Amino acid sequence: PLYPGARSDVAIRCDGSEPVVNFHGIVSFNDVRGVQIDQTWNDTVFTVEVTQDPEVDEADLPTFVVNRPCYLADTRSVPSEDCDQHTKFAFEALEPITGLQTINRAEFAGPDAFIETFESGKLVEMTLQGSRGHPIHLHINHFQVFNFTPYTGQTGVEHYIQPGDWHDTLFFEHAVNHAARNGLVRFFTDKFTGTMVLHCHMSSHEDVGMMAVTQIIGDEGAVYERAEELDPTCYRGAGGRGFVCTPEEDCAAINRPVVN
Protein backbone atom coordinates (compact mmCIF):
# COMPACT_ATOMS: atom_id res chain seq x y z
CA PRO A 1 0.00 0.00 0.00
CA LEU A 2 1.01 3.60 -0.62
CA TYR A 3 0.37 6.43 1.82
CA PRO A 4 -0.54 10.09 1.20
CA GLY A 5 2.27 11.78 -0.70
CA ALA A 6 3.98 8.51 -1.64
CA ARG A 7 4.99 7.67 -5.20
CA SER A 8 6.32 4.47 -6.69
CA ASP A 9 7.74 3.52 -10.09
CA VAL A 10 6.63 0.07 -11.23
CA ALA A 11 7.40 -2.14 -14.21
CA ILE A 12 4.60 -4.33 -15.54
CA ARG A 13 5.25 -7.54 -17.45
CA CYS A 14 2.26 -8.87 -19.44
CA ASP A 15 2.41 -12.40 -20.85
CA GLY A 16 -0.52 -11.87 -23.22
CA SER A 17 -2.83 -14.31 -21.46
CA GLU A 18 -5.21 -11.47 -20.60
CA PRO A 19 -6.06 -8.93 -23.35
CA VAL A 20 -7.11 -6.26 -20.84
CA VAL A 21 -5.64 -5.72 -17.37
CA ASN A 22 -7.45 -3.43 -14.92
CA PHE A 23 -5.63 -1.86 -11.99
CA HIS A 24 -7.75 -0.97 -8.99
CA GLY A 25 -7.21 1.52 -6.21
CA ILE A 26 -8.63 1.61 -2.71
CA VAL A 27 -8.46 4.83 -0.70
CA SER A 28 -9.68 5.28 2.89
CA PHE A 29 -10.37 8.80 4.08
CA ASN A 30 -9.69 10.42 7.47
CA ASP A 31 -11.36 13.34 9.17
CA VAL A 32 -9.57 16.46 10.40
CA ARG A 33 -8.44 14.81 13.63
CA GLY A 34 -6.94 11.78 11.90
CA VAL A 35 -9.68 9.41 13.10
CA GLN A 36 -10.66 6.71 10.61
CA ILE A 37 -14.15 7.29 9.20
CA ASP A 38 -16.27 5.14 6.96
CA GLN A 39 -15.45 6.63 3.57
CA THR A 40 -13.69 4.43 1.03
CA TRP A 41 -13.14 4.85 -2.71
CA ASN A 42 -12.66 1.61 -4.63
CA ASP A 43 -12.55 1.77 -8.41
CA THR A 44 -10.42 1.27 -11.51
CA VAL A 45 -7.42 3.61 -11.66
CA PHE A 46 -6.28 2.70 -15.16
CA THR A 47 -6.60 -0.03 -17.78
CA VAL A 48 -3.87 -1.61 -19.90
CA GLU A 49 -4.71 -3.16 -23.25
CA VAL A 50 -2.24 -5.97 -23.98
CA THR A 51 -1.15 -6.97 -27.48
CA GLN A 52 1.44 -9.63 -28.22
CA ASP A 53 3.48 -10.37 -31.32
CA PRO A 54 3.73 -14.17 -31.64
CA GLU A 55 7.19 -13.73 -33.22
CA VAL A 56 8.61 -12.07 -30.12
CA ASP A 57 9.95 -14.24 -27.31
CA GLU A 58 9.61 -13.14 -23.71
CA ALA A 59 12.97 -11.70 -22.65
CA ASP A 60 14.60 -12.19 -19.28
CA LEU A 61 15.35 -8.91 -17.57
CA PRO A 62 18.92 -8.56 -16.28
CA THR A 63 19.84 -7.47 -12.79
CA PHE A 64 21.33 -3.99 -12.79
CA VAL A 65 22.53 -1.28 -10.43
CA VAL A 66 21.57 2.32 -11.18
CA ASN A 67 24.24 5.00 -10.98
CA ARG A 68 23.05 7.67 -8.55
CA PRO A 69 23.70 11.41 -8.60
CA CYS A 70 25.99 12.56 -5.81
CA TYR A 71 23.12 14.22 -3.94
CA LEU A 72 21.82 10.65 -3.42
CA ALA A 73 25.12 9.13 -2.27
CA ASP A 74 24.64 6.51 0.46
CA THR A 75 25.17 8.22 3.84
CA ARG A 76 24.86 5.17 6.07
CA SER A 77 28.63 4.75 6.55
CA VAL A 78 28.93 8.25 8.07
CA PRO A 79 29.06 8.27 11.91
CA SER A 80 26.40 10.47 13.44
CA GLU A 81 29.00 12.78 14.95
CA ASP A 82 30.41 13.45 11.46
CA CYS A 83 27.14 14.84 10.15
CA ASP A 84 27.34 18.62 9.82
CA GLN A 85 24.05 19.37 11.58
CA HIS A 86 21.44 17.59 13.70
CA THR A 87 17.83 18.64 14.02
CA LYS A 88 14.44 17.30 15.11
CA PHE A 89 10.88 17.96 14.01
CA ALA A 90 7.96 16.65 16.08
CA PHE A 91 4.53 16.40 14.46
CA GLU A 92 1.68 16.25 16.97
CA ALA A 93 -1.90 17.29 17.60
CA LEU A 94 -1.98 19.68 20.58
CA GLU A 95 -5.76 19.93 20.52
CA PRO A 96 -7.22 16.72 19.14
CA ILE A 97 -10.78 17.91 19.75
CA THR A 98 -10.54 21.25 17.93
CA GLY A 99 -8.05 19.95 15.40
CA LEU A 100 -4.95 22.11 16.05
CA GLN A 101 -1.99 20.31 14.44
CA THR A 102 1.58 21.43 15.08
CA ILE A 103 5.27 20.99 14.27
CA ASN A 104 7.54 21.40 17.29
CA ARG A 105 4.43 22.41 19.27
CA ALA A 106 3.72 25.45 17.08
CA GLU A 107 1.25 25.97 14.27
CA PHE A 108 2.23 27.54 10.95
CA ALA A 109 3.04 31.22 11.55
CA GLY A 110 3.72 32.48 8.04
CA PRO A 111 6.22 32.22 5.16
CA ASP A 112 9.00 34.02 7.05
CA ALA A 113 8.65 32.24 10.42
CA PHE A 114 11.63 29.91 9.96
CA ILE A 115 11.88 27.18 12.58
CA GLU A 116 15.34 26.00 11.49
CA THR A 117 18.30 27.25 9.46
CA PHE A 118 20.61 25.05 7.39
CA GLU A 119 23.77 25.80 5.44
CA SER A 120 24.13 24.75 1.81
CA GLY A 121 26.52 21.95 0.86
CA LYS A 122 26.15 20.06 4.15
CA LEU A 123 24.96 16.66 5.42
CA VAL A 124 22.07 16.96 7.89
CA GLU A 125 20.81 14.26 10.27
CA MET A 126 17.16 14.76 11.14
CA THR A 127 14.85 13.02 13.60
CA LEU A 128 11.21 12.96 12.51
CA GLN A 129 8.82 12.30 15.39
CA GLY A 130 5.14 11.57 14.93
CA SER A 131 5.33 9.79 11.59
CA ARG A 132 2.72 7.33 12.83
CA GLY A 133 -0.44 9.04 11.64
CA HIS A 134 1.30 11.91 9.83
CA PRO A 135 2.94 11.48 6.40
CA ILE A 136 5.87 13.88 6.89
CA HIS A 137 6.83 15.55 3.61
CA LEU A 138 9.97 17.59 2.91
CA HIS A 139 10.26 19.90 -0.10
CA ILE A 140 13.42 20.51 -2.19
CA ASN A 141 15.73 17.78 -0.82
CA HIS A 142 15.08 14.05 -0.71
CA PHE A 143 16.18 12.28 2.47
CA GLN A 144 17.68 8.86 3.09
CA VAL A 145 16.01 6.66 5.69
CA PHE A 146 18.77 5.83 8.16
CA ASN A 147 17.01 4.05 11.00
CA PHE A 148 13.60 3.50 12.56
CA THR A 149 11.91 1.15 15.01
CA PRO A 150 11.00 -1.90 12.90
CA TYR A 151 7.47 -3.19 12.57
CA THR A 152 7.10 -6.98 12.51
CA GLY A 153 3.49 -7.32 11.36
CA GLN A 154 2.45 -9.03 8.17
CA THR A 155 1.07 -6.06 6.26
CA GLY A 156 1.45 -2.33 6.02
CA VAL A 157 3.66 0.33 4.48
CA GLU A 158 6.44 -0.56 6.97
CA HIS A 159 7.53 -3.25 4.55
CA TYR A 160 7.71 -0.66 1.75
CA ILE A 161 10.07 1.72 3.58
CA GLN A 162 13.52 0.25 4.25
CA PRO A 163 16.76 1.71 5.67
CA GLY A 164 18.83 3.09 2.82
CA ASP A 165 15.80 4.13 0.74
CA TRP A 166 15.47 7.69 -0.52
CA HIS A 167 12.09 9.38 -0.09
CA ASP A 168 10.57 12.80 0.33
CA THR A 169 7.69 11.56 2.53
CA LEU A 170 7.92 9.35 5.63
CA PHE A 171 4.92 7.57 7.12
CA PHE A 172 4.42 4.63 9.45
CA GLU A 173 1.02 3.00 9.66
CA HIS A 174 1.47 1.19 12.97
CA ALA A 175 2.83 2.09 16.38
CA VAL A 176 5.28 -0.03 18.33
CA ASN A 177 4.13 -0.73 21.89
CA HIS A 178 1.46 1.95 21.30
CA ALA A 179 4.16 4.64 21.21
CA ALA A 180 4.80 7.29 18.60
CA ARG A 181 7.01 6.25 15.71
CA ASN A 182 10.30 8.06 15.11
CA GLY A 183 12.45 7.99 12.01
CA LEU A 184 16.08 9.04 11.67
CA VAL A 185 16.84 10.37 8.19
CA ARG A 186 19.66 12.23 6.45
CA PHE A 187 19.79 14.65 3.55
CA PHE A 188 22.21 16.86 1.68
CA THR A 189 21.51 20.58 1.38
CA ASP A 190 22.53 20.39 -2.26
CA LYS A 191 23.01 23.59 -4.32
CA PHE A 192 19.70 25.28 -3.43
CA THR A 193 19.45 28.21 -1.02
CA GLY A 194 16.17 29.70 0.12
CA THR A 195 12.98 28.46 1.75
CA MET A 196 12.38 24.75 2.35
CA VAL A 197 8.88 23.71 3.42
CA LEU A 198 7.90 20.68 5.49
CA HIS A 199 4.35 19.63 6.29
CA CYS A 200 1.97 16.76 6.93
CA HIS A 201 0.77 15.38 3.61
CA MET A 202 -2.78 15.03 4.90
CA SER A 203 -4.35 18.27 3.76
CA SER A 204 -6.79 18.26 6.67
CA HIS A 205 -3.79 18.39 9.07
CA GLU A 206 -1.72 20.83 7.04
CA ASP A 207 -4.66 23.25 6.77
CA VAL A 208 -4.97 23.53 10.56
CA GLY A 209 -1.35 24.27 11.35
CA MET A 210 0.89 21.28 10.59
CA MET A 211 3.23 23.10 8.23
CA ALA A 212 6.48 25.01 8.73
CA VAL A 213 9.26 26.70 6.80
CA THR A 214 13.02 26.39 7.19
CA GLN A 215 15.74 28.29 5.37
CA ILE A 216 18.94 27.24 3.66
CA ILE A 217 21.64 29.90 3.69
CA GLY A 218 25.18 30.03 2.32
CA ASP A 219 26.49 29.81 -1.22
CA GLU A 220 24.01 29.00 -3.98
CA GLY A 221 25.34 25.95 -5.84
CA ALA A 222 27.36 24.54 -2.93
CA VAL A 223 27.54 20.73 -2.85
CA TYR A 224 28.65 18.13 -0.31
CA GLU A 225 32.25 17.61 -1.37
CA ARG A 226 32.72 14.19 0.29
CA ALA A 227 29.97 12.52 -1.75
CA GLU A 228 32.44 10.69 -4.01
CA GLU A 229 34.08 9.20 -0.91
CA LEU A 230 30.72 7.74 0.08
CA ASP A 231 29.92 6.49 -3.42
CA PRO A 232 32.76 6.51 -5.99
CA THR A 233 30.25 5.80 -8.80
CA CYS A 234 28.05 8.84 -8.11
CA TYR A 235 27.97 11.57 -10.72
CA ARG A 236 27.50 15.31 -10.92
CA GLY A 237 25.68 16.79 -13.89
CA ALA A 238 24.32 14.45 -16.55
CA GLY A 239 27.49 12.69 -17.72
CA GLY A 240 27.35 9.62 -15.47
CA ARG A 241 23.70 8.68 -15.81
CA GLY A 242 23.00 5.04 -16.52
CA PHE A 243 23.37 1.65 -14.89
CA VAL A 244 25.71 -1.29 -14.55
CA CYS A 245 24.48 -4.81 -15.24
CA THR A 246 25.50 -7.74 -13.08
CA PRO A 247 27.05 -9.55 -14.88
CA GLU A 248 27.96 -6.88 -17.42
CA GLU A 249 27.30 -9.03 -20.49
CA ASP A 250 23.61 -9.10 -19.60
CA CYS A 251 23.34 -5.45 -20.69
CA ALA A 252 23.15 -6.67 -24.28
CA ALA A 253 19.77 -8.20 -23.49
CA ILE A 254 18.21 -4.77 -23.09
CA ASN A 255 20.28 -3.06 -25.80
CA ARG A 256 21.81 -0.50 -23.48
CA PRO A 257 25.49 0.29 -22.94
CA VAL A 258 27.36 -0.41 -19.75
CA VAL A 259 28.05 2.85 -17.91
CA ASN A 260 31.06 2.93 -15.60
Steps between C-alpha positions, in 0.01 A plus 500: 500500500601860438436783744409866438781669310671173406601416144633180351642405160389155386577279202220281367565179309201367301515147359207553263269256676262784586415754225395767751647554847319729745682657793288589800554749778358509850517822701378545859431852619568662839333792670679812623613335823650197327226263620402230251151558359288285276582649161676280246555542126548176308511516122713450190800734485614409150468227238773342288416345165747219427609400150759234426704426190525120468846544342642666810634283781466610860836644606663451837575828671857535629592609849649848500620771736404860425767768520381767743565874495729615779213666687370143552830348615452238773553671838469195723877458548530850652513502884234720653760731651641567151173639369520878467171575676239322712139605532161366609144566390208369707157475338215485751142604563492739798122525494354179362144619561524834318749370247810716565796320339857612564869456419727541802189601698429804281253552219598657168581868560568626149750474212778680689465322837798267454525227762846382391796625297731280293816575305536395137739220405463311829381160627211530747374230738135550587269326746136494391261434788132427454519322166239254624184671381674787319664457157793740549596667172814704430529731199816561291731227637435127511610323818650158562333280760776417747324322784159445656331265745409195289147371467463121494139466385396329181362797309538873476721766346778411749609231258518759220736738683845353567824646642707638215197604292467856374162669543348842542212376720523279810200322649450206733160337521545319831636590841745288695385430856233768441770769491564765239721396211829681440715493190863605466576633152782686326513742210742721313430872470602481136548820294169669589475793741172649614181376663440129560150396607402197707145395580262213564380362168145465629343824386256499791800513740707744297206742473469528879862574579724201424734682264825691550778669307876469539772690318820395329770766503854513363631478146252419224633195314702359791518119508611240754860448394547158666225333296747317274664351810164354599420375150784502243249429219280804569492773239453874480318648203364266234817324383486193725135406466430136429537161663734206534377148431602207716655319320591767246434285193131493589473865391481378141162347579344843540707671229653756732868579554687430819569826684801508731 
